[in-house]
Amino acid sequence: MKILITGATGLIGSALCKMLADKHELIALTRNINKAKCTLPNSINFIDDLEDSNFDDLDAVINLAGEPIADKRWSAQQKQRIFQSRLGITEQIVTKINASDDPPKVFISGSAIGFYGRQPAENVVAESYSSTYPEFSHQLCKQWEELAIQAQSPVVRVCLLRTGIVLSKQGGALDKMLPPFKLGLGGKMASGKQMMSWIHIDDMTNAIVFLLNEPNAHGAFNLTAPEPVSNTNFTQILAKNLKRPALFPMPEFVLKLLFGEMSDLLIYGQNVIPEKLEQQGFKFKFKTLDTALNEVLN
């Protein structure tokens, strides 16, 4: 297949490129071609402008581009950057797909479980769950998905990746959590009751490839492992795998002082399950947090 990938140098994109490069012809859209060439396989064709890609010639588009949501405090300017980095490129892709005489057969576009907003731990959230909470993460993902789905047609199927916390050796959320835990200073955040819906990077990339090849797959998919855990359980399992204690909780007011509105991502959570993905027949390699963290950390 000939596949265009945006966000190719990100955590998920780089792992996906390395997985697909041997068997497919990849075109990677990146802002920094020289940096991308240093980290990604040599066989990839790099472009820095979407106009350089002929969509009549593509079999699939995988859109993973976007400013990291948890890297900086959510100032008005940063919120705008987060929005625009996702909506701008998605709108461009949809426009090119819809204008194509022979469009790609599948468009896989990023989203996040933030689509659901904060949810009580007892609420099990599958893709059909409709009681979303209207906050920044929901508004972002809702607009992002609404744009992407406009590419759907009788000849183009669209899959939306409602992604959880991705666990990887190469960075991401775990990279930010590890330093205090390695020093023995880790602990639960806020109440510790908030749910954490996670996924191992291998399952993340395998699921994207599964959706790429599954002709009946379309619409939104929760990309999270089947067994989400509370924040308290997450910290205990992380500490156990690091052979460190987890005795120093981080109170809610401290999180709000440190991170402002962005602390909502840490204080609240969602109990998300991958109902549609499993119904389609996808098999997870890492179903439990203990096995996932054991692989990532050891």
Secondary structure as UniProt FT lines:
FT   STRAND          2..6
FT   TURN            8..9
FT   HELIX           11..20
FT   TURN            21..23
FT   STRAND          25..29
FT   HELIX           33..39
FT   TURN            42..43
FT   STRAND          45..47
FT   HELIX           50..52
FT   HELIX           55..57
FT   STRAND          60..63
FT   TURN            69..70
FT   HELIX           76..99
FT   STRAND          106..112
FT   HELIX           113..116
FT   TURN            121..122
FT   STRAND          124..125
FT   TURN            127..128
FT   HELIX           136..148
FT   HELIX           149..151
FT   TURN            154..155
FT   STRAND          156..163
FT   STRAND          165..168
FT   TURN            169..170
FT   HELIX           173..182
FT   TURN            183..184
FT   TURN            190..191
FT   STRAND          195..196
FT   STRAND          198..200
FT   HELIX           201..213
FT   TURN            215..216
FT   STRAND          219..223
FT   STRAND          229..230
FT   HELIX           231..242
FT   HELIX           252..259
FT   HELIX           260..263
FT   HELIX           264..267
FT   STRAND          271..272
FT   HELIX           275..279
FT   TURN            280..281
FT   HELIX           289..297
//
